[in-house]
Amino acid sequence: MRLDLNKLDHLIAVAEEGSLTRAAARLHLSQQALSTSIRVLEREVGVPLLERSSAGVTVPSTAPTTPATRNRAA
């Protein structure tokens, strides 16, 4: 599987901003384009990467982690 680094940048921006709207503004994308990018990435990896709610988006506690994200959470 070959992942698109732009999609990973999109995911990071959404996770940092906690909002698709704010992340889209930060990335100079439409909200629809950003949402589509994230959904395509989720399909490619086969797991949901964000929890969406009316209050915003969060990274689920069951999301796969890397050593860098584990250290940041500690």
PDB file of N, CA, C, O and CB in Angstrom:
ATOM      1  N   MET A   1       0.850  -1.175   0.000  1.00  0.00           N
ATOM      2  CA  MET A   1       0.000   0.000   0.000  1.00  0.00           C
ATOM      3  C   MET A   1       0.896   1.238   0.000  1.00  0.00           C
ATOM      4  O   MET A   1       1.867   1.315   0.752  1.00  0.00           O
ATOM      5  CB  MET A   1      -0.967  -0.002   1.226  1.00  0.00           C
ATOM      6  N   ARG A   2       0.561   2.190  -0.841  1.00  0.00           N
ATOM      7  CA  ARG A   2       1.316   3.434  -0.922  1.00  0.00           C
ATOM      8  C   ARG A   2       0.420   4.577  -0.454  1.00  0.00           C
ATOM      9  O   ARG A   2      -0.570   4.902  -1.110  1.00  0.00           O
ATOM     10  CB  ARG A   2       1.836   3.686  -2.373  1.00  0.00           C
ATOM     11  N   LEU A   3       0.762   5.177   0.665  1.00  0.00           N
ATOM     12  CA  LEU A   3      -0.054   6.260   1.215  1.00  0.00           C
ATOM     13  C   LEU A   3       0.386   7.603   0.644  1.00  0.00           C
ATOM     14  O   LEU A   3       1.568   7.837   0.391  1.00  0.00           O
ATOM     15  CB  LEU A   3       0.036   6.279   2.753  1.00  0.00           C
ATOM     16  N   ASP A   4      -0.572   8.455   0.454  1.00  0.00           N
ATOM     17  CA  ASP A   4      -0.345   9.814  -0.024  1.00  0.00           C
ATOM     18  C   ASP A   4       0.006  10.686   1.182  1.00  0.00           C
ATOM     19  O   ASP A   4      -0.778  10.790   2.126  1.00  0.00           O
ATOM     20  CB  ASP A   4      -1.604  10.371  -0.785  1.00  0.00           C
ATOM     21  N   LEU A   5       1.175  11.307   1.150  1.00  0.00           N
ATOM     22  CA  LEU A   5       1.601  12.136   2.285  1.00  0.00           C
ATOM     23  C   LEU A   5       0.691  13.333   2.505  1.00  0.00           C
ATOM     24  O   LEU A   5       0.568  13.812   3.632  1.00  0.00           O
ATOM     25  CB  LEU A   5       3.020  12.616   2.075  1.00  0.00           C
ATOM     26  N   ASN A   6       0.053  13.824   1.451  1.00  0.00           N
ATOM     27  CA  ASN A   6      -0.893  14.928   1.626  1.00  0.00           C
ATOM     28  C   ASN A   6      -2.053  14.500   2.509  1.00  0.00           C
ATOM     29  O   ASN A   6      -2.511  15.271   3.353  1.00  0.00           O
ATOM     30  CB  ASN A   6      -1.415  15.418   0.267  1.00  0.00           C
ATOM     31  N   LYS A   7      -2.531  13.276   2.320  1.00  0.00           N
ATOM     32  CA  LYS A   7      -3.638  12.790   3.148  1.00  0.00           C
ATOM     33  C   LYS A   7      -3.209  12.673   4.606  1.00  0.00           C
ATOM     34  O   LYS A   7      -3.993  12.954   5.512  1.00  0.00           O
ATOM     35  CB  LYS A   7      -4.142  11.429   2.634  1.00  0.00           C
ATOM     36  N   LEU A   8      -1.977  12.264   4.828  1.00  0.00           N
ATOM     37  CA  LEU A   8      -1.482  12.193   6.207  1.00  0.00           C
ATOM     38  C   LEU A   8      -1.376  13.592   6.818  1.00  0.00           C
ATOM     39  O   LEU A   8      -1.692  13.781   7.993  1.00  0.00           O
ATOM     40  CB  LEU A   8      -0.108  11.487   6.253  1.00  0.00           C
ATOM     41  N   ASP A   9      -0.937  14.564   6.030  1.00  0.00           N
ATOM     42  CA  ASP A   9      -0.912  15.956   6.498  1.00  0.00           C
ATOM     43  C   ASP A   9      -2.320  16.433   6.845  1.00  0.00           C
ATOM     44  O   ASP A   9      -2.518  17.150   7.826  1.00  0.00           O
ATOM     45  CB  ASP A   9      -0.288  16.877   5.426  1.00  0.00           C
ATOM     46  N   HIS A  10      -3.287  16.031   6.036  1.00  0.00           N
ATOM     47  CA  HIS A  10      -4.676  16.412   6.291  1.00  0.00           C
ATOM     48  C   HIS A  10      -5.154  15.821   7.620  1.00  0.00           C
ATOM     49  O   HIS A  10      -5.783  16.510   8.424  1.00  0.00           O
ATOM     50  CB  HIS A  10      -5.590  15.943   5.132  1.00  0.00           C
ATOM     51  N   LEU A  11      -4.852  14.551   7.839  1.00  0.00           N
ATOM     52  CA  LEU A  11      -5.244  13.898   9.090  1.00  0.00           C
ATOM     53  C   LEU A  11      -4.611  14.587  10.296  1.00  0.00           C
ATOM     54  O   LEU A  11      -5.283  14.816  11.301  1.00  0.00           O
ATOM     55  CB  LEU A  11      -4.847  12.418   9.066  1.00  0.00           C
ATOM     56  N   ILE A  12      -3.347  14.914  10.204  1.00  0.00           N
ATOM     57  CA  ILE A  12      -2.644  15.577  11.310  1.00  0.00           C
ATOM     58  C   ILE A  12      -3.277  16.933  11.598  1.00  0.00           C
ATOM     59  O   ILE A  12      -3.481  17.288  12.759  1.00  0.00           O
ATOM     60  CB  ILE A  12      -1.140  15.747  10.983  1.00  0.00           C
ATOM     61  N   ALA A  13      -3.589  17.691  10.550  1.00  0.00           N
ATOM     62  CA  ALA A  13      -4.202  19.012  10.741  1.00  0.00           C
ATOM     63  C   ALA A  13      -5.558  18.892  11.432  1.00  0.00           C
ATOM     64  O   ALA A  13      -5.868  19.675  12.330  1.00  0.00           O
ATOM     65  CB  ALA A  13      -4.362  19.733   9.389  1.00  0.00           C
ATOM     66  N   VAL A  14      -6.364  17.918  11.020  1.00  0.00           N
ATOM     67  CA  VAL A  14      -7.679  17.735  11.642  1.00  0.00           C
ATOM     68  C   VAL A  14      -7.513  17.340  13.104  1.00  0.00           C
ATOM     69  O   VAL A  14      -8.215  17.861  13.970  1.00  0.00           O
ATOM     70  CB  VAL A  14      -8.504  16.665  10.885  1.00  0.00           C
ATOM     71  N   ALA A  15      -6.598  16.431  13.384  1.00  0.00           N
ATOM     72  CA  ALA A  15      -6.370  16.002  14.768  1.00  0.00           C
ATOM     73  C   ALA A  15      -5.885  17.172  15.625  1.00  0.00           C
ATOM     74  O   ALA A  15      -6.324  17.319  16.766  1.00  0.00           O
ATOM     75  CB  ALA A  15      -5.346  14.849  14.813  1.00  0.00           C
ATOM     76  N   GLU A  16      -4.993  17.999  15.097  1.00  0.00           N
ATOM     77  CA  GLU A  16      -4.476  19.134  15.863  1.00  0.00           C
ATOM     78  C   GLU A  16      -5.532  20.212  16.076  1.00  0.00           C
ATOM     79  O   GLU A  16      -5.613  20.800  17.155  1.00  0.00           O
ATOM     80  CB  GLU A  16      -3.273  19.732  15.160  1.00  0.00           C
ATOM     81  N   GLU A  17      -6.334  20.470  15.061  1.00  0.00           N
ATOM     82  CA  GLU A  17      -7.331  21.542  15.145  1.00  0.00           C
ATOM     83  C   GLU A  17      -8.602  21.098  15.864  1.00  0.00           C
ATOM     84  O   GLU A  17      -9.301  21.923  16.452  1.00  0.00           O
ATOM     85  CB  GLU A  17      -7.682  22.034  13.752  1.00  0.00           C
ATOM     86  N   GLY A  18      -8.907  19.795  15.822  1.00  0.00           N
ATOM     87  CA  GLY A  18     -10.128  19.303  16.449  1.00  0.00           C
ATOM     88  C   GLY A  18     -11.387  19.685  15.697  1.00  0.00           C
ATOM     89  O   GLY A  18     -12.494  19.590  16.226  1.00  0.00           O
ATOM     90  N   SER A  19     -11.208  20.118  14.460  1.00  0.00           N
ATOM     91  CA  SER A  19     -12.338  20.592  13.659  1.00  0.00           C
ATOM     92  C   SER A  19     -11.975  20.494  12.187  1.00  0.00           C
ATOM     93  O   SER A  19     -10.897  20.919  11.770  1.00  0.00           O
ATOM     94  CB  SER A  19     -12.723  22.053  14.037  1.00  0.00           C
ATOM     95  N   LEU A  20     -12.888  19.930  11.403  1.00  0.00           N
ATOM     96  CA  LEU A  20     -12.664  19.889   9.957  1.00  0.00           C
ATOM     97  C   LEU A  20     -12.662  21.297   9.369  1.00  0.00           C
ATOM     98  O   LEU A  20     -11.886  21.592   8.461  1.00  0.00           O
ATOM     99  CB  LEU A  20     -13.738  19.029   9.268  1.00  0.00           C
ATOM    100  N   THR A  21     -13.524  22.161   9.881  1.00  0.00           N
ATOM    101  CA  THR A  21     -13.622  23.530   9.370  1.00  0.00           C
ATOM    102  C   THR A  21     -12.313  24.289   9.587  1.00  0.00           C
ATOM    103  O   THR A  21     -11.792  24.909   8.660  1.00  0.00           O
ATOM    104  CB  THR A  21     -14.785  24.275  10.050  1.00  0.00           C
ATOM    105  N   ARG A  22     -11.783  24.240  10.807  1.00  0.00           N
ATOM    106  CA  ARG A  22     -10.524  24.954  11.100  1.00  0.00           C
ATOM    107  C   ARG A  22      -9.350  24.341  10.338  1.00  0.00           C
ATOM    108  O   ARG A  22      -8.484  25.061   9.840  1.00  0.00           O
ATOM    109  CB  ARG A  22     -10.232  24.932  12.616  1.00  0.00           C
ATOM    110  N   ALA A  23      -9.324  23.011  10.250  1.00  0.00           N
ATOM    111  CA  ALA A  23      -8.239  22.357   9.512  1.00  0.00           C
ATOM    112  C   ALA A  23      -8.312  22.705   8.028  1.00  0.00           C
ATOM    113  O   ALA A  23      -7.282  22.932   7.392  1.00  0.00           O
ATOM    114  CB  ALA A  23      -8.299  20.830   9.704  1.00  0.00           C
ATOM    115  N   ALA A  24      -9.517  22.746   7.478  1.00  0.00           N
ATOM    116  CA  ALA A  24      -9.667  23.096   6.067  1.00  0.00           C
ATOM    117  C   ALA A  24      -9.170  24.516   5.815  1.00  0.00           C
ATOM    118  O   ALA A  24      -8.493  24.768   4.818  1.00  0.00           O
ATOM    119  CB  ALA A  24     -11.139  22.958   5.628  1.00  0.00           C
ATOM    120  N   ALA A  25      -9.498  25.439   6.707  1.00  0.00           N
ATOM    121  CA  ALA A  25      -9.023  26.822   6.560  1.00  0.00           C
ATOM    122  C   ALA A  25      -7.497  26.867   6.647  1.00  0.00           C
ATOM    123  O   ALA A  25      -6.846  27.556   5.862  1.00  0.00           O
ATOM    124  CB  ALA A  25      -9.652  27.739   7.647  1.00  0.00           C
ATOM    125  N   ARG A  26      -6.942  26.144   7.586  1.00  0.00           N
ATOM    126  CA  ARG A  26      -5.479  26.099   7.765  1.00  0.00           C
ATOM    127  C   ARG A  26      -4.789  25.552   6.518  1.00  0.00           C
ATOM    128  O   ARG A  26      -3.721  26.029   6.132  1.00  0.00           O
ATOM    129  CB  ARG A  26      -5.111  25.235   8.990  1.00  0.00           C
ATOM    130  N   LEU A  27      -5.405  24.545   5.888  1.00  0.00           N
ATOM    131  CA  LEU A  27      -4.803  23.893   4.723  1.00  0.00           C
ATOM    132  C   LEU A  27      -5.207  24.542   3.400  1.00  0.00           C
ATOM    133  O   LEU A  27      -4.758  24.119   2.334  1.00  0.00           O
ATOM    134  CB  LEU A  27      -5.184  22.433   4.703  1.00  0.00           C
ATOM    135  N   HIS A  28      -6.062  25.577   3.469  1.00  0.00           N
ATOM    136  CA  HIS A  28      -6.563  26.268   2.275  1.00  0.00           C
ATOM    137  C   HIS A  28      -7.311  25.300   1.355  1.00  0.00           C
ATOM    138  O   HIS A  28      -7.123  25.303   0.139  1.00  0.00           O
ATOM    139  CB  HIS A  28      -5.400  26.932   1.510  1.00  0.00           C
ATOM    140  N   LEU A  29      -8.164  24.472   1.969  1.00  0.00           N
ATOM    141  CA  LEU A  29      -9.011  23.528   1.250  1.00  0.00           C
ATOM    142  C   LEU A  29     -10.464  23.789   1.613  1.00  0.00           C
ATOM    143  O   LEU A  29     -10.755  24.429   2.623  1.00  0.00           O
ATOM    144  CB  LEU A  29      -8.617  22.062   1.574  1.00  0.00           C
ATOM    145  N   SER A  30     -11.372  23.290   0.783  1.00  0.00           N
ATOM    146  CA  SER A  30     -12.774  23.322   1.187  1.00  0.00           C
ATOM    147  C   SER A  30     -12.983  22.227   2.220  1.00  0.00           C
ATOM    148  O   SER A  30     -12.244  21.243   2.256  1.00  0.00           O
ATOM    149  CB  SER A  30     -13.734  23.138  -0.042  1.00  0.00           C
ATOM    150  N   GLN A  31     -13.989  22.404   3.053  1.00  0.00           N
ATOM    151  CA  GLN A  31     -14.291  21.397   4.063  1.00  0.00           C
ATOM    152  C   GLN A  31     -14.648  20.065   3.395  1.00  0.00           C
ATOM    153  O   GLN A  31     -14.261  19.002   3.878  1.00  0.00           O
ATOM    154  CB  GLN A  31     -15.444  21.872   4.973  1.00  0.00           C
ATOM    155  N   GLN A  32     -15.379  20.128   2.295  1.00  0.00           N
ATOM    156  CA  GLN A  32     -15.768  18.916   1.579  1.00  0.00           C
ATOM    157  C   GLN A  32     -14.542  18.176   1.040  1.00  0.00           C
ATOM    158  O   GLN A  32     -14.476  16.950   1.129  1.00  0.00           O
ATOM    159  CB  GLN A  32     -16.724  19.261   0.431  1.00  0.00           C
ATOM    160  N   ALA A  33     -13.578  18.900   0.485  1.00  0.00           N
ATOM    161  CA  ALA A  33     -12.366  18.264  -0.047  1.00  0.00           C
ATOM    162  C   ALA A  33     -11.573  17.595   1.072  1.00  0.00           C
ATOM    163  O   ALA A  33     -11.058  16.489   0.904  1.00  0.00           O
ATOM    164  CB  ALA A  33     -11.485  19.301  -0.776  1.00  0.00           C
ATOM    165  N   LEU A  34     -11.479  18.272   2.214  1.00  0.00           N
ATOM    166  CA  LEU A  34     -10.745  17.706   3.343  1.00  0.00           C
ATOM    167  C   LEU A  34     -11.448  16.467   3.883  1.00  0.00           C
ATOM    168  O   LEU A  34     -10.800  15.460   4.165  1.00  0.00           O
ATOM    169  CB  LEU A  34     -10.585  18.747   4.453  1.00  0.00           C
ATOM    170  N   SER A  35     -12.745  16.533   4.025  1.00  0.00           N
ATOM    171  CA  SER A  35     -13.510  15.398   4.520  1.00  0.00           C
ATOM    172  C   SER A  35     -13.360  14.199   3.583  1.00  0.00           C
ATOM    173  O   SER A  35     -13.204  13.066   4.040  1.00  0.00           O
ATOM    174  CB  SER A  35     -14.990  15.775   4.674  1.00  0.00           C
ATOM    175  N   THR A  36     -13.408  14.447   2.288  1.00  0.00           N
ATOM    176  CA  THR A  36     -13.229  13.377   1.303  1.00  0.00           C
ATOM    177  C   THR A  36     -11.837  12.773   1.415  1.00  0.00           C
ATOM    178  O   THR A  36     -11.688  11.552   1.352  1.00  0.00           O
ATOM    179  CB  THR A  36     -13.463  13.907  -0.122  1.00  0.00           C
ATOM    180  N   SER A  37     -10.831  13.597   1.580  1.00  0.00           N
ATOM    181  CA  SER A  37      -9.458  13.116   1.719  1.00  0.00           C
ATOM    182  C   SER A  37      -9.317  12.192   2.926  1.00  0.00           C
ATOM    183  O   SER A  37      -8.681  11.142   2.839  1.00  0.00           O
ATOM    184  CB  SER A  37      -8.490  14.296   1.846  1.00  0.00           C
ATOM    185  N   ILE A  38      -9.913  12.586   4.053  1.00  0.00           N
ATOM    186  CA  ILE A  38      -9.836  11.780   5.268  1.00  0.00           C
ATOM    187  C   ILE A  38     -10.582  10.465   5.081  1.00  0.00           C
ATOM    188  O   ILE A  38     -10.092   9.410   5.487  1.00  0.00           O
ATOM    189  CB  ILE A  38     -10.407  12.553   6.469  1.00  0.00           C
ATOM    190  N   ARG A  39     -11.748  10.518   4.479  1.00  0.00           N
ATOM    191  CA  ARG A  39     -12.522   9.276   4.256  1.00  0.00           C
ATOM    192  C   ARG A  39     -11.787   8.315   3.324  1.00  0.00           C
ATOM    193  O   ARG A  39     -11.816   7.104   3.544  1.00  0.00           O
ATOM    194  CB  ARG A  39     -13.909   9.606   3.669  1.00  0.00           C
ATOM    195  N   VAL A  40     -11.136   8.832   2.298  1.00  0.00           N
ATOM    196  CA  VAL A  40     -10.352   7.982   1.397  1.00  0.00           C
ATOM    197  C   VAL A  40      -9.207   7.338   2.163  1.00  0.00           C
ATOM    198  O   VAL A  40      -8.941   6.148   1.996  1.00  0.00           O
ATOM    199  CB  VAL A  40      -9.808   8.799   0.197  1.00  0.00           C
ATOM    200  N   LEU A  41      -8.528   8.116   3.003  1.00  0.00           N
ATOM    201  CA  LEU A  41      -7.440   7.570   3.814  1.00  0.00           C
ATOM    202  C   LEU A  41      -7.957   6.476   4.747  1.00  0.00           C
ATOM    203  O   LEU A  41      -7.318   5.434   4.894  1.00  0.00           O
ATOM    204  CB  LEU A  41      -6.763   8.687   4.628  1.00  0.00           C
ATOM    205  N   GLU A  42      -9.102   6.704   5.371  1.00  0.00           N
ATOM    206  CA  GLU A  42      -9.687   5.692   6.258  1.00  0.00           C
ATOM    207  C   GLU A  42     -10.007   4.407   5.486  1.00  0.00           C
ATOM    208  O   GLU A  42      -9.804   3.305   5.997  1.00  0.00           O
ATOM    209  CB  GLU A  42     -10.965   6.241   6.928  1.00  0.00           C
ATOM    210  N   ARG A  43     -10.500   4.551   4.274  1.00  0.00           N
ATOM    211  CA  ARG A  43     -10.774   3.351   3.453  1.00  0.00           C
ATOM    212  C   ARG A  43      -9.477   2.640   3.097  1.00  0.00           C
ATOM    213  O   ARG A  43      -9.422   1.411   3.105  1.00  0.00           O
ATOM    214  CB  ARG A  43     -11.539   3.731   2.158  1.00  0.00           C
ATOM    215  N   GLU A  44      -8.435   3.400   2.784  1.00  0.00           N
ATOM    216  CA  GLU A  44      -7.149   2.804   2.399  1.00  0.00           C
ATOM    217  C   GLU A  44      -6.533   1.999   3.543  1.00  0.00           C
ATOM    218  O   GLU A  44      -5.986   0.920   3.316  1.00  0.00           O
ATOM    219  CB  GLU A  44      -6.173   3.895   1.951  1.00  0.00           C
ATOM    220  N   VAL A  45      -6.619   2.517   4.767  1.00  0.00           N
ATOM    221  CA  VAL A  45      -6.009   1.804   5.897  1.00  0.00           C
ATOM    222  C   VAL A  45      -6.979   0.828   6.549  1.00  0.00           C
ATOM    223  O   VAL A  45      -6.566  -0.034   7.325  1.00  0.00           O
ATOM    224  CB  VAL A  45      -5.510   2.797   6.936  1.00  0.00           C
ATOM    225  N   GLY A  46      -8.265   0.959   6.238  1.00  0.00           N
ATOM    226  CA  GLY A  46      -9.251  -0.003   6.715  1.00  0.00           C
ATOM    227  C   GLY A  46      -9.739   0.183   8.138  1.00  0.00           C
ATOM    228  O   GLY A  46     -10.346  -0.725   8.706  1.00  0.00           O
ATOM    229  N   VAL A  47      -9.484   1.344   8.725  1.00  0.00           N
ATOM    230  CA  VAL A  47      -9.971   1.635  10.080  1.00  0.00           C
ATOM    231  C   VAL A  47     -10.393   3.092  10.167  1.00  0.00           C
ATOM    232  O   VAL A  47      -9.829   3.943   9.479  1.00  0.00           O
ATOM    233  CB  VAL A  47      -8.883   1.321  11.143  1.00  0.00           C
ATOM    234  N   PRO A  48     -11.395   3.395  11.020  1.00  0.00           N
ATOM    235  CA  PRO A  48     -11.737   4.804  11.233  1.00  0.00           C
ATOM    236  C   PRO A  48     -10.605   5.498  11.990  1.00  0.00           C
ATOM    237  O   PRO A  48     -10.122   4.986  13.000  1.00  0.00           O
ATOM    238  CB  PRO A  48     -13.079   4.939  12.011  1.00  0.00           C
ATOM    239  N   LEU A  49     -10.193   6.645  11.507  1.00  0.00           N
ATOM    240  CA  LEU A  49      -9.082   7.371  12.125  1.00  0.00           C
ATOM    241  C   LEU A  49      -9.545   8.544  12.970  1.00  0.00           C
ATOM    242  O   LEU A  49      -8.775   9.087  13.763  1.00  0.00           O
ATOM    243  CB  LEU A  49      -8.135   7.862  11.064  1.00  0.00           C
ATOM    244  N   LEU A  50     -10.804   8.938  12.800  1.00  0.00           N
ATOM    245  CA  LEU A  50     -11.365  10.056  13.559  1.00  0.00           C
ATOM    246  C   LEU A  50     -12.745   9.687  14.066  1.00  0.00           C
ATOM    247  O   LEU A  50     -13.476   8.928  13.430  1.00  0.00           O
ATOM    248  CB  LEU A  50     -11.430  11.335  12.695  1.00  0.00           C
ATOM    249  N   GLU A  51     -13.092  10.236  15.220  1.00  0.00           N
ATOM    250  CA  GLU A  51     -14.461  10.143  15.730  1.00  0.00           C
ATOM    251  C   GLU A  51     -15.117  11.489  15.459  1.00  0.00           C
ATOM    252  O   GLU A  51     -14.640  12.527  15.918  1.00  0.00           O
ATOM    253  CB  GLU A  51     -14.499   9.774  17.275  1.00  0.00           C
ATOM    254  N   ARG A  52     -16.195  11.464  14.723  1.00  0.00           N
ATOM    255  CA  ARG A  52     -16.887  12.694  14.353  1.00  0.00           C
ATOM    256  C   ARG A  52     -18.115  12.890  15.230  1.00  0.00           C
ATOM    257  O   ARG A  52     -18.868  11.948  15.475  1.00  0.00           O
ATOM    258  CB  ARG A  52     -17.287  12.668  12.867  1.00  0.00           C
ATOM    259  N   SER A  53     -18.311  14.109  15.698  1.00  0.00           N
ATOM    260  CA  SER A  53     -19.503  14.443  16.474  1.00  0.00           C
ATOM    261  C   SER A  53     -19.847  15.905  16.207  1.00  0.00           C
ATOM    262  O   SER A  53     -19.093  16.617  15.544  1.00  0.00           O
ATOM    263  CB  SER A  53     -19.282  14.183  18.007  1.00  0.00           C
ATOM    264  N   SER A  54     -20.979  16.340  16.722  1.00  0.00           N
ATOM    265  CA  SER A  54     -21.355  17.743  16.534  1.00  0.00           C
ATOM    266  C   SER A  54     -20.399  18.684  17.273  1.00  0.00           C
ATOM    267  O   SER A  54     -20.319  19.870  16.953  1.00  0.00           O
ATOM    268  CB  SER A  54     -22.793  17.973  17.017  1.00  0.00           C
ATOM    269  N   ALA A  55     -19.678  18.153  18.256  1.00  0.00           N
ATOM    270  CA  ALA A  55     -18.727  18.965  19.019  1.00  0.00           C
ATOM    271  C   ALA A  55     -17.368  19.067  18.332  1.00  0.00           C
ATOM    272  O   ALA A  55     -16.512  19.831  18.780  1.00  0.00           O
ATOM    273  CB  ALA A  55     -18.551  18.386  20.409  1.00  0.00           C
ATOM    274  N   GLY A  56     -17.155  18.319  17.265  1.00  0.00           N
ATOM    275  CA  GLY A  56     -15.881  18.349  16.559  1.00  0.00           C
ATOM    276  C   GLY A  56     -15.392  16.946  16.274  1.00  0.00           C
ATOM    277  O   GLY A  56     -16.167  15.989  16.301  1.00  0.00           O
ATOM    278  N   VAL A  57     -14.122  16.828  16.006  1.00  0.00           N
ATOM    279  CA  VAL A  57     -13.532  15.524  15.720  1.00  0.00           C
ATOM    280  C   VAL A  57     -12.402  15.249  16.708  1.00  0.00           C
ATOM    281  O   VAL A  57     -11.710  16.164  17.154  1.00  0.00           O
ATOM    282  CB  VAL A  57     -13.010  15.459  14.258  1.00  0.00           C
ATOM    283  N   THR A  58     -12.235  13.985  17.035  1.00  0.00           N
ATOM    284  CA  THR A  58     -11.144  13.572  17.908  1.00  0.00           C
ATOM    285  C   THR A  58     -10.533  12.307  17.341  1.00  0.00           C
ATOM    286  O   THR A  58     -11.150  11.601  16.543  1.00  0.00           O
ATOM    287  CB  THR A  58     -11.634  13.349  19.368  1.00  0.00           C
ATOM    288  N   VAL A  59      -9.315  12.034  17.764  1.00  0.00           N
ATOM    289  CA  VAL A  59      -8.660  10.785  17.416  1.00  0.00           C
ATOM    290  C   VAL A  59      -9.138   9.757  18.424  1.00  0.00           C
ATOM    291  O   VAL A  59      -8.978   9.968  19.626  1.00  0.00           O
ATOM    292  CB  VAL A  59      -7.088  10.919  17.413  1.00  0.00           C
ATOM    293  N   PRO A  60      -9.720   8.650  17.976  1.00  0.00           N
ATOM    294  CA  PRO A  60     -10.236   7.665  18.934  1.00  0.00           C
ATOM    295  C   PRO A  60      -9.120   7.036  19.753  1.00  0.00           C
ATOM    296  O   PRO A  60      -7.989   6.900  19.286  1.00  0.00           O
ATOM    297  CB  PRO A  60     -11.013   6.577  18.204  1.00  0.00           C
ATOM    298  N   SER A  61      -9.448   6.661  20.960  1.00  0.00           N
ATOM    299  CA  SER A  61      -8.434   6.050  21.831  1.00  0.00           C
ATOM    300  C   SER A  61      -7.987   4.700  21.302  1.00  0.00           C
ATOM    301  O   SER A  61      -6.945   4.193  21.717  1.00  0.00           O
ATOM    302  CB  SER A  61      -8.973   5.894  23.249  1.00  0.00           C
ATOM    303  N   THR A  62      -8.753   4.107  20.394  1.00  0.00           N
ATOM    304  CA  THR A  62      -8.382   2.826  19.811  1.00  0.00           C
ATOM    305  C   THR A  62      -7.606   2.974  18.515  1.00  0.00           C
ATOM    306  O   THR A  62      -7.318   1.982  17.846  1.00  0.00           O
ATOM    307  CB  THR A  62      -9.609   2.000  19.570  1.00  0.00           C
ATOM    308  N   ALA A  63      -7.266   4.206  18.155  1.00  0.00           N
ATOM    309  CA  ALA A  63      -6.522   4.425  16.917  1.00  0.00           C
ATOM    310  C   ALA A  63      -5.127   3.832  17.036  1.00  0.00           C
ATOM    311  O   ALA A  63      -4.537   3.830  18.116  1.00  0.00           O
ATOM    312  CB  ALA A  63      -6.441   5.928  16.583  1.00  0.00           C
ATOM    313  N   PRO A  64      -4.605   3.332  15.929  1.00  0.00           N
ATOM    314  CA  PRO A  64      -3.236   2.821  15.965  1.00  0.00           C
ATOM    315  C   PRO A  64      -2.282   3.928  16.393  1.00  0.00           C
ATOM    316  O   PRO A  64      -2.468   5.084  16.014  1.00  0.00           O
ATOM    317  CB  PRO A  64      -2.824   2.253  14.586  1.00  0.00           C
ATOM    318  N   THR A  65      -1.278   3.593  17.165  1.00  0.00           N
ATOM    319  CA  THR A  65      -0.328   4.597  17.631  1.00  0.00           C
ATOM    320  C   THR A  65       1.076   4.259  17.149  1.00  0.00           C
ATOM    321  O   THR A  65       1.381   3.124  16.783  1.00  0.00           O
ATOM    322  CB  THR A  65      -0.358   4.703  19.164  1.00  0.00           C
ATOM    323  N   THR A  66       1.901   5.267  17.162  1.00  0.00           N
ATOM    324  CA  THR A  66       3.313   5.105  16.837  1.00  0.00           C
ATOM    325  C   THR A  66       4.092   5.488  18.086  1.00  0.00           C
ATOM    326  O   THR A  66       3.525   6.092  18.997  1.00  0.00           O
ATOM    327  CB  THR A  66       3.740   5.981  15.587  1.00  0.00           C
ATOM    328  N   PRO A  67       5.373   5.154  18.153  1.00  0.00           N
ATOM    329  CA  PRO A  67       6.143   5.580  19.325  1.00  0.00           C
ATOM    330  C   PRO A  67       6.074   7.080  19.570  1.00  0.00           C
ATOM    331  O   PRO A  67       6.042   7.514  20.721  1.00  0.00           O
ATOM    332  CB  PRO A  67       7.580   5.169  19.168  1.00  0.00           C
ATOM    333  N   ALA A  68       6.051   7.874  18.515  1.00  0.00           N
ATOM    334  CA  ALA A  68       5.993   9.335  18.689  1.00  0.00           C
ATOM    335  C   ALA A  68       4.687   9.769  19.329  1.00  0.00           C
ATOM    336  O   ALA A  68       4.699  10.635  20.204  1.00  0.00           O
ATOM    337  CB  ALA A  68       6.166  10.041  17.345  1.00  0.00           C
ATOM    338  N   THR A  69       3.554   9.196  18.920  1.00  0.00           N
ATOM    339  CA  THR A  69       2.287   9.603  19.509  1.00  0.00           C
ATOM    340  C   THR A  69       2.131   9.054  20.925  1.00  0.00           C
ATOM    341  O   THR A  69       1.495   9.690  21.765  1.00  0.00           O
ATOM    342  CB  THR A  69       1.129   9.140  18.635  1.00  0.00           C
ATOM    343  N   ARG A  70       2.698   7.892  21.194  1.00  0.00           N
ATOM    344  CA  ARG A  70       2.647   7.370  22.563  1.00  0.00           C
ATOM    345  C   ARG A  70       3.436   8.267  23.518  1.00  0.00           C
ATOM    346  O   ARG A  70       2.997   8.530  24.637  1.00  0.00           O
ATOM    347  CB  ARG A  70       3.197   5.929  22.611  1.00  0.00           C
ATOM    348  N   ASN A  71       4.597   8.733  23.071  1.00  0.00           N
ATOM    349  CA  ASN A  71       5.416   9.614  23.914  1.00  0.00           C
ATOM    350  C   ASN A  71       4.740  10.947  24.142  1.00  0.00           C
ATOM    351  O   ASN A  71       4.853  11.513  25.229  1.00  0.00           O
ATOM    352  CB  ASN A  71       6.785   9.834  23.286  1.00  0.00           C
ATOM    353  N   ARG A  72       4.046  11.461  23.155  1.00  0.00           N
ATOM    354  CA  ARG A  72       3.345  12.740  23.279  1.00  0.00           C
ATOM    355  C   ARG A  72       2.207  12.628  24.278  1.00  0.00           C
ATOM    356  O   ARG A  72       1.930  13.579  25.010  1.00  0.00           O
ATOM    357  CB  ARG A  72       2.808  13.202  21.915  1.00  0.00           C
ATOM    358  N   ALA A  73       1.544  11.479  24.319  1.00  0.00           N
ATOM    359  CA  ALA A  73       0.414  11.287  25.221  1.00  0.00           C
ATOM    360  C   ALA A  73       0.857  11.119  26.667  1.00  0.00           C
ATOM    361  O   ALA A  73       0.068  11.350  27.584  1.00  0.00           O
ATOM    362  CB  ALA A  73      -0.393  10.083  24.792  1.00  0.00           C
ATOM    363  N   ALA A  74       2.097  10.723  26.883  1.00  0.00           N
ATOM    364  CA  ALA A  74       2.586  10.470  28.239  1.00  0.00           C
ATOM    365  C   ALA A  74       2.902  11.721  28.998  1.00  0.00           C
ATOM    366  O   ALA A  74       3.323  11.653  30.153  1.00  0.00           O
ATOM    367  CB  ALA A  74       3.793   9.616  28.196  1.00  0.00           C
TER     368      ALA A  74
END
